[in-house]
């Protein structure tokens, strides 16, 4: 199981930021937990959501499924992919 990331700032870093004298920054700093190391910073990656498939991806998906409705035999995908890419170029040119 992956370790859950908890963002934090070390006390020394918080002190430097608090010395700026910005009340809105001070309020945010109070909400951020202290890191075990005085000068530590723990930043957590932002989860990326899936984006919608492009028009090309949608077209190729439908095209590939139409070429092999019962499923594709091993090794046939490159041949069908080339055909779908050519059909996409024709479709896009319209």
CORQUIPE-V962152 format. One record per residue. RES is the residue in one letter. SS is DSSP state (A for helix, B for strand, O for the rest). BURIAL is + if it has 9 or more other ideal C-beta (glycine too) atoms within 8 Angstrom, else -. D_CENTER is the distance of its C-alpha to the mean C-alpha in Angstrom with 2 decimals. Layout:
RES:SS:BURIAL:D_CENTER ; RES:SS:BURIAL:D_CENTER
This chain:
X:O:-:20.12 ; X:O:-:17.42 ; X:O:-:18.67 ; X:O:-:17.48 ; X:O:-:16.47 ; X:O:-:18.87 ; X:O:+:18.68 ; X:B:+:22.16 ; X:B:+:24.43 ; X:O:+:27.68 ; X:A:-:30.93 ; X:A:-:31.89 ; X:A:+:28.76 ; X:A:+:29.29 ; X:A:-:32.91 ; X:A:-:32.06 ; X:A:+:29.78 ; X:A:+:32.44 ; X:O:-:35.05 ; X:O:-:33.53 ; X:O:-:35.21 ; X:O:-:32.55 ; X:A:-:32.95 ; X:A:-:29.49 ; X:A:+:27.97 ; X:A:+:30.47 ; X:A:-:29.46 ; X:A:-:25.77 ; X:A:+:26.89 ; X:A:-:29.03 ; X:A:-:26.10 ; X:O:+:24.17 ; X:B:-:25.59 ; X:B:+:27.48 ; X:O:+:26.21 ; X:O:-:28.84 ; X:O:-:29.28 ; X:O:-:30.95 ; X:O:-:28.82 ; X:O:+:25.58 ; X:B:+:22.17 ; X:B:+:19.32 ; X:O:-:15.93 ; X:O:-:13.19 ; X:O:-:9.48 ; X:O:-:7.78 ; X:O:-:6.06 ; X:O:-:3.10 ; X:O:-:5.65 ; X:O:-:6.97 ; X:O:-:8.80 ; X:O:-:12.45 ; X:O:-:13.95 ; X:O:-:15.90 ; X:A:-:19.68 ; X:A:-:20.08 ; X:A:-:17.91 ; X:A:+:19.87 ; X:A:+:23.11 ; X:A:+:22.67 ; X:A:+:21.81 ; X:A:-:24.99 ; X:A:+:26.97 ; X:A:+:26.22 ; X:A:-:27.13 ; X:A:-:30.27 ; X:A:+:31.31 ; X:O:+:31.33 ; X:O:-:31.76 ; X:O:-:32.83 ; X:O:-:30.12 ; X:O:+:29.85 ; X:O:-:32.07 ; X:O:-:30.75 ; X:O:-:30.78 ; X:O:+:30.92 ; X:A:-:27.27 ; X:A:-:27.66 ; X:A:-:30.79 ; X:A:+:29.31 ; X:A:+:26.15 ; X:A:-:28.50 ; X:A:+:30.50 ; X:A:+:27.57 ; X:A:+:26.40 ; X:A:-:29.98 ; X:A:+:30.14 ; X:A:+:26.98 ; X:A:-:28.72 ; X:A:-:31.79 ; X:A:-:29.95 ; X:A:-:28.07 ; X:A:-:31.42 ; X:O:-:33.09
